[in-house]
Amino acid sequence: MAIFRTLYYGDAPVGAGGRVTIPLPMREALGIRDGDKLTIRVEEKSGGARQLVIWRVEPAPEDAS
């Protein structure tokens, strides 16, 4: 099991239609750019608390042939 340390902690505003805006410093640190695909997982604790886990999908390597 990997153990991660917190690099950023902040608020992400929710806009029209439930859109979540990831703050620019976080996007830059993660290398998220226009057109990137993100995978989102919802986790739930036994007590009912929920959290989102989001990661950037790595692009498939180009075919070298």
Rosetta blueprint (number, residue, H / E / L):
1 M L
2 A L
3 I L
4 F L
5 R L
6 T L
7 L L
8 Y L
9 Y L
10 G L
11 D L
12 A L
13 P L
14 V E
15 G L
16 A H
17 G H
18 G H
19 R L
20 V E
21 T L
22 I L
23 P L
24 L H
25 P H
26 M H
27 R H
28 E H
29 A H
30 L H
31 G L
32 I L
33 R L
34 D L
35 G L
36 D L
37 K L
38 L E
39 T E
40 I E
41 R E
42 V E
43 E E
44 E E
45 K L
46 S L
47 G L
48 G L
49 A L
50 R E
51 Q E
52 L E
53 V E
54 I E
55 W E
56 R E
57 V L
58 E L
59 P L
60 A L
61 P L
62 E L
63 D L
64 A L
65 S L
